Amino acid sequence: MSAPAPLRARRALGLSRGARDVLTLMTLPLLAALALPAAFAGGGTRRWFGGRSESQRAEAQAAKDAAAAAFYELDTAQRDLRISIETITAVDDSPAARRAVSDFEALGRRIDEASHQYITAVDAHDLDHDGLEASAAAQARSELTAAKDELGRVKGDLDRFEQGLGPLLGKAETQLARLAPSVERARQALLAASNALDGVRKSGLKADDLAARLAALGPELTKLNQGAGQHGVPETLERAERVSREAEAVRAEAERLPGRAAEIDHRLVSLRTRAQALTTRSGQVEPVLSELRRRFSAACWQDLQHVPEQAAENVRQAELKLKEAQAARDAQRWPDATSLLSTVRALLNHTDEAVSAAGDRLRRLNAVAKDPQQEIDRTRFAIRDAQRLAMAGRNTPDPRHARPLDDSVGRLDRAIATLEGRHPDYWHFLTETEAVRQSVARVVSQIREERGGGV
């Protein structure tokens, strides 16, 4: 719409003919007084209104009033719709939103054209002119009616366009409704994180890494305070949610820090005690190996002969790492302390397993050397139990089950044969029987799965 149009339109929205008639009647006594001497002087009085001309004038004025009302409605609708478009563009940059803006601009050009037609019709006809001819009044009425109809058609198109904006406008208004609460949550999260850090520092903990993470959010808070008008609604929403998450993480870690420090202190004491105990146990491995060498063949113990040296080295490494962990804890480098303690624990677990393996080996070898039949019976029972399961409800076993079970029988027989001779390899016998039982267990599991957990 051209710039002068609203001003010219407001001029066009003047008093109606009827209102001006009231004003004219109020001034008639004065005019009559002024005209009376002229009448007595022989001058005539002129007729103010004609019949048909006055009727046409009234119709033209009515058409002008109707066109003015249509213009006002269209102008108001355009203003309201512009607010909706601005709401959408503030939030949405999708193709649909850009298309809506383009369509609104096209409608704006049509509104300008219709408004120009209306203003031109108003300016072209002075309905207040006393000598207005009936034909001129009729032409004015025709042009003003046409302008009103065009304004109405454009208003209808504008209304339909507004209805189509519903989804876009709803989405935009939803995001705008989220904006203020999201920004406020971010501010509150930052405040809570700052308070949590203050509490941690009062307890004697530095929490420098958390303080640095919180300080890094300062520029983000500045942008939030600058508002969505400068940075955009979607960007501000995303920033507020990110700040909330990161500030909440800082707060949570700060609140956990005293407990984390206490846990590290407890682990330092516990692992130090465990390392000392393993040092004592490692010293007991050599006598165990000595007995294994004296009573059993080399195949039964040669994989254990490096356990004492390896255990001592592992404990030494664990004690060094414990000192490093203590230094990290004193410097309040919590991630480093935690990582070092995990290394210490892994070293001690490995050492514990190796030291325990030597004593367990001697115990199992003593048992099988004294009575190998117990191990044989245990393994045969497992095979027979699996065979009964494989035959349950069948006349002949499934080859997929029978074959590995038959192989297990042969493998057990061969393991028993290794016990003959002057220096039986008891360890090989034990590992073989264990392997046979594992193979049988796999067959049993397969059968049960195929039968749906039946027999």
HELIX and SHEET records of a PDB file:
HELIX    1   1 ALA A    5  ALA A   12  1                                   8    
HELIX    2   2 ARG A   17  PHE A   40  1                                  24    
HELIX    3   3 GLY A   51  VAL A   91  1                                  41    
HELIX    4   4 PRO A   95  ALA A  124  1                                  30    
HELIX    5   5 ALA A  134  GLY A  164  1                                  31    
HELIX    6   6 GLY A  166  LYS A  202  1                                  37    
HELIX    7   7 ASP A  208  ALA A  215  1                                   8    
HELIX    8   8 GLY A  218  GLN A  226  1                                   9    
HELIX    9   9 ALA A  228  HIS A  231  1                                   4    
HELIX   10  10 VAL A  233  SER A  282  1                                  50    
HELIX   11  11 VAL A  285  ARG A  295  1                                  11    
HELIX   12  12 ALA A  298  CYS A  300  5                                   3    
HELIX   13  13 GLN A  302  LEU A  304  5                                   3    
HELIX   14  14 VAL A  307  ASP A  330  1                                  24    
HELIX   15  15 TRP A  334  LYS A  370  1                                  37    
HELIX   16  16 PRO A  372  MET A  391  1                                  20    
HELIX   17  17 PRO A  399  ALA A  417  1                                  19    
HELIX   18  18 TYR A  426  GLU A  450  1                                  25    
END                                                                             
